[in-house]
Amino acid sequence: MEHCGYLVRDRIPISIREWKKKINEPDVSFVSDVDKNLLWNDILAHFTLQADDYDDINDDELKELVRSWAMKKMATQFQTWKKHLYNTYIKKNETPNFNTATGPISKQRPYWNDFVEYKTSAEGEARVRRNQENARKKVYHHDMGSGGYDTAIPKWQKMEADIIAKGIEPESAKWPPRSKNWFFGHGGRLDPQTGLAVYGQKLKTAARRLAFAIEAKEIGVFKPNREKDELTYAIGTAEHTGRTRGLGRNTPWVHGFPNDRETYRSRQRSKEEQAARVTMLEEMVLEAKEREKAMEARMQEEIRKQVQIAMSAQRQASEPGMNVNINPPGQLKSSCASTELPKQDDAALRFPVDDVTIPMTSIELHVPRGNDTIKVAVGVFTPPDPTKTPRIHGAPIQPGYARVAVDKVSKGYEDLALDIPGGDGEKTLGEAEKAYILWRKRYIIIPGASAPPPADIRCGQKLTKQFFDNFLWA
C-alpha cells in the first residue's frame, strides 16, 4: 500500500482533477488508462504474485483481483495527497520552495499554478464545503490511530485475557469478532473489575442495539445473513462494498465473511431474501385482517354495552321509583358529579401478554386515552423463565408490569414519562428506545389479540354518532 501511495505522488500530476472519468462531466481531467497501466506495470516489476497460495484461483484471476485492489488504494492515496498539499500550503497562502524541495513534490512544479487555481475557484471551494458537510454526517468515529485494527486488536485481546485471568467472563466473550472489534475501536471498553461493557454517550445507541441483536440471535429469532448481521443492525447503515467494518478497510467481503463465500457465486441468497420478503408481506396482510376482525368485535361489544346503558337510563327516567344499578359488577356506584373510578389492581388479573410463550414476540405499547387506548411505541416481549423470579436490571419486576424491549417510539410520544425509570435512568419513552423497561401488562397489546378493555363510560353519556366515530377512529 505504501508503494501505491508513492507511485501516485511521483507519477500523477496534481492538476488532474479526478481519478476516474466522470460521465456527466466529460471535460473534467482524469487519470487515463495508459497512466494506470504504467502504474500497474511498476507494481508487477517490484512484487511477485503467487496463485499457488490459493486453492480456488489461477494466476490471471489473482492479477485481476490485486489490480482492482491496487487501483482503489491509488485512488484514495491520490485524493489524500492533494488534500495534504491543500491543507499544508494553499489554506495558509503559501507555496512550496521547489528550488530546495526533494521527493515527489519537486516534480509538481509545472502543475502547481493550475492546482492552486482550481482549489481557490468557486467550484473548488464548493466541493470542499460539500465534502466537509458529508464528513459531519458521520456519527461514529474510531479512536485507534493510524495503526488501525492491526495494532489495536492485540491490545483488546490482552484486555479480555486480563479479565478472564481474574475468573470473570467479559461481556464481550460471546460477541462476534467483527462486532467486538468495531465496539472497541470506537471507544467501547470493558470494566476491569466487572467485565461489563463500558461506553460513552455517543456510543450508547449502537451499544444497546448491538446487545439487543446478540440476545435475539442467541434465542434464535435473529439470523445474521452475511453483511446483514448484528453490527449492521446496531449501526443502522448498510455495509460498504469492498471493505468490512470491524476488520479494516483493506478486508473485502469475501475474506470478511468467509462462511458465506458460496453465496457470491449463486443466487440462493437473493432467492431466500425474496422469499422472506414475501412471507413478511403475507404475515402483515394476515395481521391486518386479524386486527380488523378484532376491531369489529370490539365495536359490536361496545354498541351492545351502550345500548344496554341507554335503555336502562330511559327506563330509570320513565319509572322514578326504580333504582337501577347500571354499573359494571364490582364497580362502586358513581354520580355525574363524582365520576372518579377506583384504581384497578392489575396484579391479580391475567392479560394476553401473560399467555405469550414465543420469545421476541412483536408487541404494541399503549396508554389510555379517553374511552380507549392509543399506541405509543412498538417493541418485543420475551416471556420470563417460569422457574425464576422475573427481574429487570437485577431488581424484581413489580406486580402488574412486564419487561419489554422498546424498538421504536411513535412520533410525538418521545417525552412520555415512564411509570418506572429504566435501568440507565431513562425517564421518558424516547430515552428508552432500544432498551428494556417495565410496562403495565394491561396496555401491552399483542397484534391480532383483543385489546385491553376501554375505560368505563361516564354516566349519562348519550349514545350518539360522535361517540361511535370517536371509538372507531381512536
C-alpha positions as CSV (number, residue, x, y, z in Angstrom):
1,M,0.0,0.0,0.0
2,E,2.9,2.4,0.7
3,H,4.3,1.7,-2.7
4,C,0.8,2.6,-4.2
5,G,1.0,6.0,-2.5
6,Y,4.5,6.6,-3.6
7,L,3.6,5.9,-7.2
8,V,0.7,8.3,-7.4
9,R,2.6,11.1,-5.7
10,D,5.6,10.5,-8.0
11,R,3.9,9.9,-11.4
12,I,0.5,11.6,-11.5
13,P,0.2,15.4,-11.9
14,I,-1.8,17.2,-9.1
15,S,-3.5,19.3,-11.8
16,I,-5.6,16.3,-12.8
17,R,-9.0,16.6,-11.1
18,E,-10.4,13.1,-10.9
19,W,-9.1,9.5,-10.7
20,K,-11.9,8.2,-12.9
21,K,-13.7,9.7,-15.8
22,K,-17.0,11.5,-14.9
23,I,-19.7,10.6,-17.3
24,N,-21.8,13.7,-16.6
25,E,-18.7,15.9,-16.8
26,P,-16.6,14.8,-19.8
27,D,-14.5,18.0,-19.8
28,V,-13.0,17.3,-16.3
29,S,-9.5,15.9,-16.5
30,F,-8.9,12.4,-15.2
31,V,-6.2,9.7,-14.9
32,S,-6.0,7.9,-18.2
33,D,-6.0,4.1,-18.7
34,V,-2.5,4.5,-20.1
35,D,-1.2,6.0,-16.9
36,K,-3.0,3.4,-14.8
37,N,-1.4,0.6,-16.8
38,L,2.0,2.2,-16.3
39,L,1.4,2.3,-12.5
40,W,0.3,-1.4,-12.6
41,N,3.3,-2.5,-14.5
42,D,5.6,-0.8,-12.0
43,I,3.9,-2.8,-9.2
44,L,4.4,-6.1,-11.1
45,A,8.0,-5.1,-11.5
46,H,8.5,-4.9,-7.8
47,F,6.2,-7.6,-6.5
48,T,5.6,-11.3,-7.3
49,L,2.1,-12.7,-7.2
50,Q,1.8,-16.4,-6.4
51,A,-1.5,-18.0,-7.1
52,D,-0.2,-21.3,-5.7
53,D,-1.0,-20.0,-2.2
54,Y,-4.7,-20.1,-3.1
55,D,-6.7,-23.3,-3.9
56,D,-9.5,-21.8,-6.0
57,I,-7.8,-19.1,-8.1
58,N,-5.4,-19.0,-11.0
59,D,-2.7,-16.5,-12.0
60,D,-4.9,-14.4,-14.2
61,E,-7.7,-14.2,-11.6
62,L,-5.2,-13.3,-8.9
63,K,-3.7,-10.5,-11.0
64,E,-7.1,-9.0,-11.8
65,L,-8.1,-9.1,-8.1
66,V,-4.8,-7.4,-7.0
67,R,-5.0,-4.9,-9.8
68,S,-8.6,-3.9,-8.8
69,W,-7.5,-3.6,-5.1
70,A,-4.4,-1.5,-6.1
71,M,-6.4,0.9,-8.2
72,K,-8.8,1.6,-5.4
73,K,-5.9,2.2,-3.0
74,M,-4.2,4.5,-5.5
75,A,-7.5,6.5,-6.0
76,T,-7.6,7.1,-2.2
77,Q,-3.9,8.0,-2.0
78,F,-4.2,10.4,-4.9
79,Q,-7.0,12.4,-3.2
80,T,-5.2,12.2,0.2
81,W,-2.0,13.6,-1.4
82,K,-3.9,16.6,-2.9
83,K,-5.7,17.2,0.3
84,H,-2.3,17.3,2.2
85,L,-1.0,19.9,-0.2
86,Y,-4.1,22.0,0.1
87,N,-4.0,22.0,3.9
88,T,-0.3,22.5,4.1
89,Y,0.1,25.3,1.6
90,I,-3.0,26.7,-0.1
91,K,-5.0,27.2,3.1
92,K,-2.0,29.0,4.6
93,N,-1.5,31.0,1.4
94,E,2.0,29.5,0.9
95,T,3.9,27.9,-1.9
96,P,6.5,25.1,-1.7
97,N,10.1,26.0,-2.3
98,F,10.6,24.0,-5.4
99,N,14.3,25.0,-5.6
100,T,15.1,23.1,-2.4
101,A,12.2,20.6,-2.3
102,T,13.0,16.9,-2.8
103,G,10.9,13.9,-3.5
104,P,7.6,13.8,-5.3
105,I,6.7,17.4,-4.5
106,S,9.7,18.6,-6.5
107,K,8.1,17.1,-9.7
108,Q,4.8,19.0,-9.2
109,R,6.2,22.5,-10.0
110,P,4.8,22.6,-13.6
111,Y,1.3,21.8,-12.3
112,W,1.2,23.9,-9.2
113,N,-0.4,27.0,-10.6
114,D,-3.3,25.0,-12.2
115,F,-3.8,23.1,-8.9
116,V,-4.0,26.4,-6.9
117,E,-6.3,28.0,-9.5
118,Y,-8.8,25.2,-9.2
119,K,-8.6,24.8,-5.4
120,T,-9.3,28.6,-4.9
121,S,-12.0,28.8,-7.5
122,A,-15.7,28.9,-6.6
123,E,-16.1,25.3,-7.9
124,G,-13.2,24.0,-5.9
125,E,-14.3,25.8,-2.7
126,A,-17.9,24.5,-3.1
127,R,-16.5,20.9,-3.4
128,V,-14.5,21.4,-0.2
129,R,-17.6,22.6,1.6
130,R,-19.6,19.7,0.3
131,N,-17.0,17.2,1.5
132,Q,-17.0,18.8,4.9
133,E,-20.8,18.6,5.2
134,N,-20.6,14.9,4.2
135,A,-17.9,14.3,6.8
136,R,-20.1,15.9,9.5
137,K,-22.8,13.3,8.8
138,K,-20.6,10.5,10.1
139,V,-21.9,9.5,13.5
140,Y,-19.3,7.1,14.8
141,H,-15.5,7.9,14.8
142,H,-12.8,5.4,15.7
143,D,-10.0,6.2,18.2
144,M,-7.5,3.6,17.0
145,G,-5.0,6.0,15.5
146,S,-3.1,5.4,12.3
147,G,-2.3,1.8,13.1
148,G,-5.9,0.8,12.8
149,Y,-7.2,-2.6,13.7
150,D,-3.8,-4.3,13.1
151,T,-2.2,-2.6,16.1
152,A,-5.3,-2.3,18.3
153,I,-6.7,-5.9,18.2
154,P,-3.8,-7.4,20.2
155,K,-4.4,-4.7,22.9
156,W,-8.1,-5.6,23.2
157,Q,-7.2,-9.3,23.3
158,K,-4.9,-8.7,26.2
159,M,-7.6,-6.6,27.9
160,E,-10.0,-9.6,27.7
161,A,-7.3,-12.1,28.8
162,D,-6.6,-10.0,31.9
163,I,-10.2,-10.0,32.9
164,I,-10.5,-13.8,32.3
165,A,-7.4,-14.3,34.4
166,K,-9.4,-12.8,37.4
167,G,-12.1,-15.5,37.0
168,I,-14.5,-13.1,35.3
169,E,-16.2,-13.7,32.0
170,P,-16.1,-10.5,29.9
171,E,-19.5,-9.4,28.5
172,S,-17.8,-9.4,25.1
173,A,-16.8,-13.0,25.3
174,K,-19.6,-14.3,23.1
175,W,-19.7,-11.3,20.7
176,P,-18.9,-11.9,17.0
177,P,-15.2,-10.8,16.3
178,R,-16.4,-8.1,13.8
179,S,-18.8,-6.6,16.3
180,K,-16.4,-6.8,19.1
181,N,-13.6,-5.0,17.2
182,W,-15.9,-2.3,16.0
183,F,-17.2,-1.6,19.5
184,F,-13.7,-1.4,21.0
185,G,-12.4,0.6,18.0
186,H,-15.0,3.3,18.5
187,G,-14.5,4.0,22.2
188,G,-16.0,1.0,23.9
189,R,-14.2,-0.7,26.8
190,L,-14.6,-3.4,29.5
191,D,-14.7,-2.6,33.2
192,P,-11.6,-4.4,34.6
193,Q,-13.4,-5.2,37.8
194,T,-16.7,-6.5,36.5
195,G,-16.1,-7.3,32.8
196,L,-19.1,-5.3,31.7
197,A,-19.1,-3.2,28.6
198,V,-18.4,0.5,29.2
199,Y,-19.2,3.2,26.7
200,G,-19.9,6.9,26.3
201,Q,-23.0,8.8,25.3
202,K,-22.1,8.8,21.6
203,L,-21.9,5.0,21.5
204,K,-24.9,4.4,23.7
205,T,-27.5,3.8,21.0
206,A,-25.2,1.5,18.9
207,A,-24.1,-0.5,22.0
208,R,-27.7,-1.1,23.1
209,R,-28.8,-2.2,19.7
210,L,-25.8,-4.5,19.5
211,A,-26.6,-6.1,22.8
212,F,-30.2,-6.4,21.7
213,A,-29.3,-8.1,18.4
214,I,-26.8,-10.5,20.1
215,E,-29.5,-11.6,22.6
216,A,-32.0,-12.1,19.7
217,K,-29.5,-14.3,17.9
218,E,-28.9,-16.4,21.0
219,I,-32.6,-17.3,21.3
220,G,-32.9,-17.9,17.6
221,V,-35.2,-15.1,16.5
222,F,-32.5,-13.2,14.6
223,K,-30.4,-14.9,11.9
224,P,-27.4,-12.9,10.6
225,N,-27.1,-13.0,6.8
226,R,-23.6,-12.2,5.6
227,E,-23.1,-8.4,6.0
228,K,-26.7,-8.1,7.4
229,D,-25.5,-9.1,10.9
230,E,-25.6,-7.8,14.4
231,L,-23.2,-5.0,13.7
232,T,-25.1,-3.7,10.7
233,Y,-28.3,-3.8,12.8
234,A,-26.6,-1.9,15.6
235,I,-25.2,0.9,13.5
236,G,-28.2,1.2,11.3
237,T,-26.4,1.8,8.0
238,A,-25.6,-0.7,5.2
239,E,-22.1,-2.2,4.8
240,H,-19.9,-0.6,2.2
241,T,-18.8,-2.9,-0.6
242,G,-15.1,-3.6,-0.9
243,R,-14.3,-3.4,2.8
244,T,-15.5,-4.9,6.1
245,R,-16.3,-2.9,9.2
246,G,-14.6,-4.2,12.3
247,L,-11.8,-5.9,10.2
248,G,-10.3,-2.9,8.3
249,R,-10.7,-1.0,5.1
250,N,-8.4,-3.5,3.2
251,T,-10.6,-6.5,4.0
252,P,-13.1,-7.4,1.2
253,W,-16.3,-9.2,1.9
254,V,-15.0,-12.5,0.5
255,H,-12.5,-12.5,3.4
256,G,-14.6,-10.7,5.9
257,F,-17.4,-13.2,5.7
258,P,-15.6,-16.5,4.8
259,N,-18.5,-18.7,5.8
260,D,-20.7,-17.0,3.1
261,R,-18.2,-17.3,0.2
262,E,-20.5,-19.7,-1.7
263,T,-23.3,-17.1,-1.8
264,Y,-21.1,-14.9,-4.2
265,R,-21.5,-17.5,-7.0
266,S,-25.1,-18.4,-6.7
267,R,-28.5,-16.7,-6.5
268,Q,-29.6,-18.7,-3.5
269,R,-29.1,-15.8,-1.1
270,S,-31.2,-13.5,-3.3
271,K,-33.9,-16.1,-3.6
272,E,-34.0,-16.6,0.2
273,E,-34.3,-12.8,0.8
274,Q,-37.1,-12.6,-1.8
275,A,-38.9,-15.5,-0.1
276,A,-38.5,-13.8,3.3
277,R,-40.0,-10.6,2.0
278,V,-43.0,-12.4,0.5
279,T,-43.5,-14.2,3.8
280,M,-43.3,-10.9,5.7
281,L,-45.9,-9.3,3.4
282,E,-48.2,-12.3,3.9
283,E,-47.9,-12.0,7.6
284,M,-48.6,-8.3,7.5
285,V,-51.7,-8.9,5.5
286,L,-52.9,-11.6,7.9
287,E,-52.2,-9.4,10.9
288,A,-54.1,-6.6,9.3
289,K,-57.1,-8.8,8.7
290,E,-57.0,-10.1,12.3
291,R,-56.8,-6.6,13.7
292,E,-59.8,-5.6,11.5
293,K,-61.8,-8.6,12.9
294,A,-60.8,-7.7,16.5
295,M,-61.8,-4.1,15.9
296,E,-65.1,-5.1,14.6
297,A,-65.7,-7.4,17.6
298,R,-64.8,-4.6,19.9
299,M,-67.2,-2.2,18.1
300,Q,-70.1,-4.7,18.3
301,E,-69.4,-5.3,22.0
302,E,-69.3,-1.5,22.7
303,I,-72.5,-0.9,20.8
304,R,-74.2,-3.7,22.8
305,K,-73.0,-2.2,26.0
306,Q,-74.1,1.4,25.1
307,V,-77.5,0.2,24.0
308,Q,-78.0,-1.5,27.4
309,I,-76.8,1.6,29.2
310,A,-79.1,3.9,27.2
311,M,-82.1,1.6,27.6
312,S,-81.5,1.3,31.4
313,A,-81.2,5.1,31.6
314,Q,-84.5,5.5,29.7
315,R,-86.3,3.0,32.0
316,Q,-85.0,4.8,35.0
317,A,-86.2,8.1,33.7
318,S,-89.7,6.8,32.9
319,E,-90.1,5.0,36.2
320,P,-88.9,7.3,39.0
321,G,-89.4,4.7,41.6
322,M,-86.9,2.3,40.1
323,N,-83.3,2.4,41.3
324,V,-81.4,0.5,38.6
325,N,-77.7,-0.1,39.2
326,I,-76.1,0.0,35.7
327,N,-72.6,0.0,37.0
328,P,-70.4,-3.0,36.0
329,P,-70.1,-5.7,38.6
330,G,-67.5,-4.9,41.2
331,Q,-67.5,-1.1,40.4
332,L,-68.7,1.4,43.0
333,K,-71.7,3.5,42.2
334,S,-71.0,7.0,41.0
335,S,-73.0,10.0,40.1
336,C,-72.4,12.6,37.3
337,A,-70.9,14.9,39.9
338,S,-68.4,12.2,41.0
339,T,-67.1,10.2,38.1
340,E,-63.7,9.1,39.5
341,L,-63.3,5.3,39.3
342,P,-61.3,3.2,41.8
343,K,-57.8,2.4,40.6
344,Q,-57.7,-1.0,39.0
345,D,-55.5,-3.6,40.7
346,D,-53.8,-5.4,37.8
347,A,-51.7,-7.7,40.0
348,A,-54.5,-10.2,40.4
349,L,-55.6,-10.1,36.7
350,R,-54.4,-12.0,33.7
351,F,-53.7,-10.3,30.4
352,P,-52.8,-11.5,26.8
353,V,-49.2,-10.9,27.4
354,D,-49.2,-13.5,30.2
355,D,-50.1,-16.2,27.7
356,V,-47.2,-15.5,25.3
357,T,-44.8,-18.4,25.0
358,I,-42.7,-17.4,22.0
359,P,-39.5,-15.3,22.6
360,M,-39.2,-11.9,20.9
361,T,-43.0,-11.6,20.2
362,S,-43.9,-8.4,18.5
363,I,-46.0,-6.1,20.7
364,E,-47.5,-2.6,20.9
365,L,-47.2,-0.4,23.9
366,H,-50.4,1.6,24.6
367,V,-51.6,4.2,27.1
368,P,-55.2,5.1,28.0
369,R,-56.9,7.9,26.1
370,G,-60.5,8.7,26.9
371,N,-62.6,5.6,26.4
372,D,-59.9,3.7,24.6
373,T,-56.1,3.3,24.3
374,I,-53.6,4.6,21.8
375,K,-50.3,3.1,20.6
376,V,-47.2,5.0,21.6
377,A,-44.4,2.5,20.7
378,V,-43.7,-0.9,19.3
379,G,-41.3,-3.5,20.7
380,V,-40.8,-7.1,21.6
381,F,-41.6,-9.3,24.6
382,T,-39.9,-12.4,25.7
383,P,-41.7,-14.5,28.4
384,P,-39.7,-14.8,31.6
385,D,-38.3,-18.1,32.9
386,P,-41.2,-19.6,35.0
387,T,-38.7,-21.3,37.3
388,K,-37.1,-18.0,38.3
389,T,-38.3,-14.7,39.8
390,P,-38.9,-12.2,37.0
391,R,-36.3,-9.5,37.2
392,I,-35.1,-6.4,35.2
393,H,-31.7,-4.8,35.7
394,G,-31.2,-7.1,38.7
395,A,-34.4,-6.0,40.5
396,P,-37.7,-7.9,40.9
397,I,-40.5,-6.9,38.5
398,Q,-43.4,-5.2,40.2
399,P,-46.8,-6.9,40.0
400,G,-48.9,-5.9,37.1
401,Y,-45.9,-5.0,34.9
402,A,-43.8,-6.8,32.3
403,R,-40.3,-6.5,31.0
404,V,-40.4,-5.3,27.3
405,A,-37.9,-4.1,24.8
406,V,-38.8,-0.8,23.1
407,D,-37.9,-0.9,19.4
408,K,-39.4,2.3,18.0
409,V,-41.4,5.1,19.7
410,S,-44.3,6.7,17.8
411,K,-43.8,10.2,16.7
412,G,-44.9,12.8,19.3
413,Y,-44.6,10.4,22.3
414,E,-40.8,10.7,22.9
415,D,-41.4,12.8,26.0
416,L,-44.0,10.5,27.5
417,A,-43.0,9.9,31.2
418,L,-42.3,6.3,32.3
419,D,-44.1,4.8,35.3
420,I,-40.8,3.3,36.4
421,P,-37.4,4.7,35.3
422,G,-35.2,2.5,33.2
423,G,-32.0,0.8,34.2
424,D,-29.8,3.6,33.0
425,G,-32.0,6.3,34.4
426,E,-34.4,6.7,31.4
427,K,-37.3,8.8,32.4
428,T,-39.1,9.2,29.1
429,L,-40.2,6.8,26.4
430,G,-37.9,8.4,23.9
431,E,-34.9,7.8,26.1
432,A,-35.8,4.2,26.5
433,E,-35.8,3.4,22.8
434,K,-33.7,0.2,22.1
435,A,-33.7,-0.6,25.9
436,Y,-35.6,-2.8,28.3
437,I,-38.2,-1.1,30.6
438,L,-41.3,-2.0,32.6
439,W,-44.8,-1.5,31.1
440,R,-48.2,-2.2,32.5
441,K,-49.5,-5.5,31.2
442,R,-52.9,-4.0,30.7
443,Y,-51.5,-1.8,28.0
444,I,-49.3,-4.3,26.2
445,I,-51.1,-5.3,23.0
446,I,-50.3,-8.4,21.0
447,P,-51.2,-7.7,17.4
448,G,-54.2,-9.7,16.4
449,A,-55.3,-10.3,20.1
450,S,-58.0,-8.4,21.9
451,A,-57.1,-5.0,23.1
452,P,-57.5,-4.1,26.8
453,P,-61.0,-3.1,27.8
454,P,-61.6,0.6,27.4
455,A,-62.2,2.8,30.4
456,D,-65.8,2.8,31.6
457,I,-68.2,5.3,30.0
458,R,-69.1,8.3,32.1
459,C,-72.6,8.0,33.5
460,G,-75.3,9.8,31.5
461,Q,-73.2,9.7,28.2
462,K,-75.6,9.7,25.3
463,L,-75.5,7.1,22.5
464,T,-74.6,9.4,19.6
465,K,-72.9,9.1,16.2
466,Q,-70.0,11.2,17.5
467,F,-69.3,8.6,20.2
468,F,-69.0,5.8,17.6
469,D,-66.9,8.0,15.4
470,N,-64.5,8.6,18.3
471,F,-64.5,4.9,19.1
472,L,-63.7,3.8,15.6
473,W,-61.0,6.3,14.8
474,A,-59.3,6.5,18.2
